[in-house]
Amino acid sequence: MADCRIVNAAVQNSVSTINTLSGQYKDAGSTFVTSFTNAIADMQGDAKDALKELFNKSYKGFVSSEEDGIPAMIKGLGALLEANRKNFEDVDKQIADSIRNGGNQGN
């Protein structure tokens, strides 16, 4: 079994950075969606319709969705990291409290 250790402040900083990056990816995705939409706005014909359909079905949500796109994936990883950090913190406190309470029983 591997050693188990977490550096609380470093993980908190990383989670904060990851959350910021998630927002930046969402903003960049929204800019991409707007730019693409503007680029094809004046096009006409079936090819435009097919291109718009492909974009809306395959790319739009992937680059900008906070539910199931890249921003969501990044945010989800940050949440997982934070939950792991919090669990370590809680367990460490429980163990310390148990030691302190158990140590008082002998007095």
C-alpha positions as YAML, in Angstrom:
chain: A
units: angstrom
residues:
- id: 1
  name: MET
  ca: [0.00, 0.00, 0.00]
- id: 2
  name: ALA
  ca: [1.26, 3.47, -0.86]
- id: 3
  name: ASP
  ca: [1.75, 6.19, 1.71]
- id: 4
  name: CYS
  ca: [-1.15, 8.57, 2.11]
- id: 5
  name: ARG
  ca: [-0.52, 12.29, 2.45]
- id: 6
  name: ILE
  ca: [-2.13, 15.54, 1.34]
- id: 7
  name: VAL
  ca: [-0.80, 19.08, 1.56]
- id: 8
  name: ASN
  ca: [-3.90, 21.07, 2.39]
- id: 9
  name: ALA
  ca: [-2.84, 24.55, 1.23]
- id: 10
  name: ALA
  ca: [-1.34, 23.29, -2.03]
- id: 11
  name: VAL
  ca: [-4.51, 21.38, -2.89]
- id: 12
  name: GLN
  ca: [-6.70, 24.37, -1.99]
- id: 13
  name: ASN
  ca: [-4.59, 26.57, -4.27]
- id: 14
  name: SER
  ca: [-4.80, 24.02, -7.08]
- id: 15
  name: VAL
  ca: [-8.58, 23.73, -6.73]
- id: 16
  name: SER
  ca: [-8.88, 27.51, -6.91]
- id: 17
  name: THR
  ca: [-6.73, 27.56, -10.05]
- id: 18
  name: ILE
  ca: [-8.73, 24.74, -11.62]
- id: 19
  name: ASN
  ca: [-12.00, 26.57, -10.91]
- id: 20
  name: THR
  ca: [-10.59, 29.72, -12.50]
- id: 21
  name: LEU
  ca: [-9.50, 27.71, -15.53]
- id: 22
  name: SER
  ca: [-12.96, 26.21, -15.83]
- id: 23
  name: GLY
  ca: [-14.42, 29.69, -16.09]
- id: 24
  name: GLN
  ca: [-11.77, 30.70, -18.61]
- id: 25
  name: TYR
  ca: [-12.53, 27.64, -20.75]
- id: 26
  name: LYS
  ca: [-16.24, 28.49, -20.58]
- id: 27
  name: ASP
  ca: [-15.54, 32.07, -21.65]
- id: 28
  name: ALA
  ca: [-13.24, 30.91, -24.44]
- id: 29
  name: GLY
  ca: [-15.85, 28.37, -25.55]
- id: 30
  name: SER
  ca: [-18.54, 31.05, -25.62]
- id: 31
  name: THR
  ca: [-16.24, 33.30, -27.66]
- id: 32
  name: PHE
  ca: [-15.61, 30.41, -30.04]
- id: 33
  name: VAL
  ca: [-19.35, 29.77, -30.43]
- id: 34
  name: THR
  ca: [-20.00, 33.46, -31.11]
- id: 35
  name: SER
  ca: [-17.10, 33.70, -33.57]
- id: 36
  name: PHE
  ca: [-18.17, 30.59, -35.47]
- id: 37
  name: THR
  ca: [-21.79, 31.73, -35.57]
- id: 38
  name: ASN
  ca: [-20.72, 35.15, -36.87]
- id: 39
  name: ALA
  ca: [-18.45, 33.54, -39.46]
- id: 40
  name: ILE
  ca: [-21.29, 31.59, -41.07]
- id: 41
  name: ALA
  ca: [-24.03, 34.17, -40.51]
- id: 42
  name: ASP
  ca: [-24.03, 35.49, -44.08]
- id: 43
  name: MET
  ca: [-23.67, 32.09, -45.71]
- id: 44
  name: GLN
  ca: [-26.67, 30.66, -47.50]
- id: 45
  name: GLY
  ca: [-27.68, 27.24, -48.67]
- id: 46
  name: ASP
  ca: [-27.85, 23.66, -47.58]
- id: 47
  name: ALA
  ca: [-24.14, 23.52, -46.74]
- id: 48
  name: LYS
  ca: [-24.63, 26.30, -44.20]
- id: 49
  name: ASP
  ca: [-27.55, 24.43, -42.66]
- id: 50
  name: ALA
  ca: [-25.51, 21.23, -42.49]
- id: 51
  name: LEU
  ca: [-22.52, 23.07, -41.00]
- id: 52
  name: LYS
  ca: [-24.70, 24.79, -38.42]
- id: 53
  name: GLU
  ca: [-26.36, 21.49, -37.50]
- id: 54
  name: LEU
  ca: [-22.98, 19.76, -37.11]
- id: 55
  name: PHE
  ca: [-21.64, 22.61, -35.00]
- id: 56
  name: ASN
  ca: [-24.68, 22.72, -32.73]
- id: 57
  name: LYS
  ca: [-24.76, 18.96, -32.31]
- id: 58
  name: SER
  ca: [-21.05, 18.18, -31.93]
- id: 59
  name: TYR
  ca: [-19.07, 21.26, -30.92]
- id: 60
  name: LYS
  ca: [-21.14, 23.94, -29.24]
- id: 61
  name: GLY
  ca: [-21.86, 22.12, -25.98]
- id: 62
  name: PHE
  ca: [-18.49, 20.42, -25.91]
- id: 63
  name: VAL
  ca: [-16.59, 23.71, -25.82]
- id: 64
  name: SER
  ca: [-18.95, 25.77, -23.67]
- id: 65
  name: SER
  ca: [-21.33, 23.66, -21.56]
- id: 66
  name: GLU
  ca: [-21.00, 23.76, -17.79]
- id: 67
  name: GLU
  ca: [-23.13, 20.60, -17.64]
- id: 68
  name: ASP
  ca: [-21.25, 18.23, -19.95]
- id: 69
  name: GLY
  ca: [-18.55, 20.07, -21.89]
- id: 70
  name: ILE
  ca: [-14.89, 20.83, -21.28]
- id: 71
  name: PRO
  ca: [-15.70, 23.48, -18.63]
- id: 72
  name: ALA
  ca: [-17.79, 20.89, -16.77]
- id: 73
  name: MET
  ca: [-15.02, 18.30, -16.93]
- id: 74
  name: ILE
  ca: [-12.47, 20.74, -15.53]
- id: 75
  name: LYS
  ca: [-14.85, 21.95, -12.83]
- id: 76
  name: GLY
  ca: [-15.72, 18.35, -11.93]
- id: 77
  name: LEU
  ca: [-12.08, 17.44, -11.49]
- id: 78
  name: GLY
  ca: [-11.64, 20.45, -9.21]
- id: 79
  name: ALA
  ca: [-14.66, 19.37, -7.17]
- id: 80
  name: LEU
  ca: [-13.28, 15.84, -6.86]
- id: 81
  name: LEU
  ca: [-9.92, 17.17, -5.71]
- id: 82
  name: GLU
  ca: [-11.61, 19.46, -3.17]
- id: 83
  name: ALA
  ca: [-13.77, 16.62, -1.83]
- id: 84
  name: ASN
  ca: [-10.66, 14.47, -1.43]
- id: 85
  name: ARG
  ca: [-8.87, 17.30, 0.39]
- id: 86
  name: LYS
  ca: [-11.85, 17.91, 2.67]
- id: 87
  name: ASN
  ca: [-12.11, 14.19, 3.50]
- id: 88
  name: PHE
  ca: [-8.44, 14.12, 4.49]
- id: 89
  name: GLU
  ca: [-8.94, 17.20, 6.66]
- id: 90
  name: ASP
  ca: [-12.04, 15.75, 8.34]
- id: 91
  name: VAL
  ca: [-10.45, 12.35, 9.00]
- id: 92
  name: ASP
  ca: [-7.30, 13.97, 10.39]
- id: 93
  name: LYS
  ca: [-9.43, 16.02, 12.80]
- id: 94
  name: GLN
  ca: [-11.44, 12.95, 13.82]
- id: 95
  name: ILE
  ca: [-8.27, 11.01, 14.57]
- id: 96
  name: ALA
  ca: [-6.80, 13.93, 16.53]
- id: 97
  name: ASP
  ca: [-10.05, 14.33, 18.51]
- id: 98
  name: SER
  ca: [-10.12, 10.61, 19.21]
- id: 99
  name: ILE
  ca: [-6.54, 10.69, 20.46]
- id: 100
  name: ARG
  ca: [-7.25, 13.69, 22.64]
- id: 101
  name: ASN
  ca: [-10.46, 12.21, 24.05]
- id: 102
  name: GLY
  ca: [-8.89, 8.79, 24.56]
- id: 103
  name: GLY
  ca: [-5.90, 10.34, 26.29]
- id: 104
  name: ASN
  ca: [-8.17, 12.08, 28.79]
- id: 105
  name: GLN
  ca: [-9.80, 8.80, 29.85]
- id: 106
  name: GLY
  ca: [-6.64, 7.69, 31.63]
- id: 107
  name: ASN
  ca: [-6.63, 10.74, 33.95]
...
